[in-house]
Structure formats: structure tokens, C-alpha cells
Amino acid sequence: MTDTQTSGGVVSPAPSPSLPLSPQRPGLFRPRRRRRRRGPGFLPRPQNAPALSPSPAPQRVAELKRGHLRAYPLGGFEQVGRNCFVLEVDEDLYIIDLGLQFPDEDMMGIDYLIPDISSLKGKENRIVAVLFTHGHLDHIGAVQHLLPSLHFPPCYGTKLTMAFVRKRLEEEQLTGKARLHTVNFREKVRLGTIEVEFLRVTHSIPDSAAIALHTPYGTLVHTGDFKFDLTPMNEPPADFHRLAELGDKGVLAIIADSTNATKPGNSKSEKEISDTLYGLIRDAKGRVIVSTFSSLLNRLQQIIQHAHAFNRKVFIAGRSMETNIEIAQNLGYLQAPRGLIRKVNPGMDKLPDREVLIITTGSQGEEAAGLARIGLGTHRHIAVKKGDTVILSSNPILGNERAVAKVINNLNLQGATVKTNQELALHTTGHGYQNDLLLMHRLVRARHVIPEHGEPHMRTAHANLVRGIGYPENQVHLLTNGEILEFDGPDARRSKTKLPVRDVIIDGRGSAGEGQRVLDDRKVMSNAGMLIVLFKVYTESKRLVADPDILSRGLIYGSEQQEITREVMQTSRKAYEDELNRGEKDRKALKRAVMGSLFRYFDRKLDREPMVIPLMVEV
């Protein structure tokens, strides 16, 4: 592709589908006689909008290559988290991110969910690379579960991102099999038939990247998580210049973050948060306890700098906090004088309170995390003292509000002064608001927009936002997980084929593809309890040896237990024997008869629907 520019002038609206188009350079076409050349994939300008930059000249048809380009999400398009996006270029597959999703409050007992990659089974040898946008768990947290299933394809990302990927793999002793590669910003890496380029963006963790994928059929830009912070702390701002250069050359499609698309204006800068933290630490008379996300390394750097400025030693509580700070220090992303940062230990009580600052996990009210245990008075090393200032430098994630409120109440009861983002600027998002999104689209000027990373209402708001700056309906694509977008030259359409995408849950050290079934079972047990009916039967005749045994949990207690247990035994025995007398000896059919009879009984007697589990033991 050449970088030759056409002569100046205002860019015309996007070409009509009836015009002859070039499949290699999306949006470029051979103009009819006496028609001015038009730019690649640009949109009709709204009235009074400023003129856009000139566009490159089209390629000759003889130089073009035929093939196919498809894109589809396997996660992250119906939820916040579980991010996984696949680009298919001819026979090559490229995966962007392998993230986890933290459970909602109704997902009982599970640790997290991961993308369903079953549609990639049998295609492992076609996977050219896995590309990571940044080091947050909703983008890298599933690597130890999914890389083995994908046969360990090469992985690429920036330095800090790949350090966090390596740490996840080390926990499962998988680093020996993984092929991990670090890339620099703006460095172009040839992977199969495409070139990949990582571009700096600002987020809430250093080394965050947008990824430009230069394919034979056009360039696609995946923004990753981003905002435009003009005064970022401890890192450079986003690469505005390169994003605009890509826009000048022509971008086929942008896959763009939608998390805060419902919020007008611009997101706050980290500098504003830093100023607030500085004032609180300066004015605190006693100890300062700060709780935030362990991955917010820029925020942690600010806290450590302010602690040093006021002669406070920094004590770290929480395994993930210790791990992330150690990795960041080793790579130079977190600077601190020697001896300033220490693990919490009994010796910190020997220091004057004005010389102590504690950083802990638990800003989301997690029961097992440090802050919750401090509030309950059960932490091994930290007990609240009257005069302590506790700072929650975070916002509660949707669904965690009650848990966070409980922790705040406990801390207040212990005598601490608690500061939150409700009254002070103590947290800012890493995701852009509407003006940030509009700036990204004005810079890149892609022909097609694919809103990603967010729940349906967030992505819908993003789609409405870009329609407001002139994008027609057929160039905005609201995909759901498993839906395929197929490109044909400059045009794109949704495939009639949809890939299967299920909830894959991680529960302890195991995983299950039928995640929704597991969660449904747990909901039934939590709402109405469980009942086990144990039948002892003869092997040949299937006749009962004795009355069935009844065991219940969370269903019946107190004075009614004896009566209901007797009636359950009679009902289940009658249902079993009636089915047997009709000549049925199939175990499954006999169990179904018992379950149906007991469901009707409990509906009539208790107006409840417990989980009923019939068991048969042959003797």
C-alpha cells in the first residue's frame, strides 16, 4: 500500500455500493469519468463540520488479492469482561485478549467466567497469534485455562502486559510451554499475512495499547480499553499522531471500547485524583489506610510518592497487591526509594502513626480481602485505631454496593474516618466518556464501527453516538457474542451463521462448559433447598427392599419436619411402585415419575420448588 496523498479538497461522502470498489483498500474505488476521487471509508460530514484530511490514491485492480476477512467476538460483547475477539484473514486466525469476567452477585460460589472457545476446536493450527491489549484480568485472566486448549500459539503484548501474562501462567506451571513475545509501541510485527502494530493509549494501567492490524484487505483498529487523559500520571499520553495517520491512510473498521458510552463529557484525569490524595495524606493526623485495585499501578505510584513526601513508610497488605507491585518495581514501572515499601508486619506498630501508610486490597467489599477483615477486626496484623483515615480510591462495581457499604459501616464503628469517591475525587475510570469516544472516531475515521466491551445498553449508546456524527446504519455493527461480521471489499454484513457461545465457569480448580446449568441448580437450592430420596431395590425385579430414605437440606425444619418427611416417603414410594406396576423398569423413567410426583406435592403443600434428587441403590 502506498502513502501517496491526493490533492487537497473536502472529502466527499462514503462511496455508493454501486460504484466499482477495491477489495484491498477498503472504501477506495475507481471513479467514473469526470468524478473526483474520494477518500477511503470516510463518512458524510454533518452540516458545518470541518473538512477532513485528503485521502490516499487507490491501488490498481491488478494488484489486489482475493480472499476473505471475518471478525467475531467470543466474549465481551454482552458483558463487561470476558474479552475475546477473533479476526480471520483467509485461513489465518488472530485472537485479541483472553479475559475473565468476575461473577455477578447471583452467580453463587463461582470464581469467574471465561470465553467459550469451543468454536476454535480443530482450528488450533490456524491460530497465528494471540494479541493482548493490556494487563487487566478481564483481558488476560483466562490465559492459564485457554492457552493449553489452543495448543499454546505465540502471544504478543507490551512489556508490562506480558509480565502479567507470564505471572498467570507461572501459577499453573505453564510458562515452559508458552511462547511469549514483547513488542514496543509503534513496532510493526509481521505475523502471517498481516502486520500488527501496538499504539499507546491511556487507561488505568501502564503499557495499555490499541492494536492496528494491517491486513491485505484493509486496516482494522482495536482500541482496547482507553480514555484520552491529557495529564496522565507516570506515563506519556496516547499516540494521537499515529492514530490520525492511520485515519489519513484509511481504516476499514474500528473495534472500540463502549464501557462509558452513556456518560457525557470527558473522563477525569488521574492528576485530579492525585491532587485529592495528596491533600488527604498531608492532612491526616494518624495512620492512612488506602484501598484500591491492585492493578491500578498509576494510582499506586501516586500514593507511594505522596507517602514519601510526608515521611510515611508504605506497608502492603494483600497477595495480589504484593505481586503486582513487585512486578511493576522489577520492570521499572513503579519507582520508590529503597526501604520505603514493606509488607505489613507487627513491627509497623512501633512507628508513630503519622509515619505509617497502608495500602490494601478489598475496595470492592470482598469478604476475604484485607479491608473487610480490617473492618471486622479479624486481620492478622492491622487493627483500626481511633484517628485512622481510610481512603477508598475506587468506585463499587455494579452489584458490589451493599458489600462496600457494609465494610464502610464496620470501619466507622471501629473509629476510623472513611473517605470515598462519593464526596471527593478519589477515583476515575480508565474508560473514555462520550467526548473521548468521539475524539477516537474523529482521529481514526474508520469506515465501519464495531462497539465492543460493554453490556448491550452501553454498546447501543456507543452506536447512537457515532450515528450522530454521520455514520449510516449499514456501517455500525452491534454484534453479540458469536455473531460473525464478513467483509466484502469496503462493505460488511452480518453472517447468517452464529457460533455457539456458552457460559464457561471456573469454580475452584475446575471448569464447566454448562455454566448456566450449574448456576440454575444453585439458585434452586438457595431458594428452596434440596431433597434426596434414596431407594434400595432388588437388581432384577427393581422392587423396593424397604421404605425410601429421605434427606433434606434447607427445606424443612422444626415441628413440620416429621410430618412432611413421612408424607414425602409415602408419596415417593407410591409414585415409584405405580410406575413399576405399569411395567416400567428403566431407571430414568422411574426417577422421573418420583420427581414429578414430589414436585406436585411440594407445590401443593409448601408452595415451594426444591431440588429433588432420587437415587437408586441395587442390592
Secondary structure, DSSP 8 states (H G I E B T S, - for coil): ----B--SS-------TTS-B-SSSTT-B---TT-----SS-----TT-------B----GGG-----EEEEEEESSSSSS--EEEEEETTEEEEE----B---TTSTT--EEE---GGGTT-GGGEEEEE-S-SSHHHHTTHHHHTTTTT---EEE-HHHHHHHHHHHHTTT-TTT--EEE--TT-EEEETTEEEEEEE-B-SSTT-EEEEEEETTEEEEE--S-B--SS-SSS----HHHHHHHHHH--SEEEEE-TTTTS-S----HHHHHHHHHHHHHH-SS-EEEE--TT-HHHHHHHHHHHHHTT-EEEEESHHHHHHHHHHHHHTSS---TTSEEE--GGGGGS-GGGEEEEES-TT--TTSHHHHHHHT--SS----TT-EEEE-S---TT-HHHHHHHHHHHHHTT-EEE-TTTS-----SS--HHHHHHHHHHH--SEEEEESS-HHHHHHHHHHHHTTT--GGGB----TTEEEEEETTEEEEEEEE-----EEEETTEEES-HHHHHHHHHHHHHH-EEEEEEEE-TTT--BSS--EEEEESS--TTHHHHHHHHHHHHHHHHHHHHHHTT---HHHHHHHHHHHHHHHHHHHTS---EEEEEEEE-
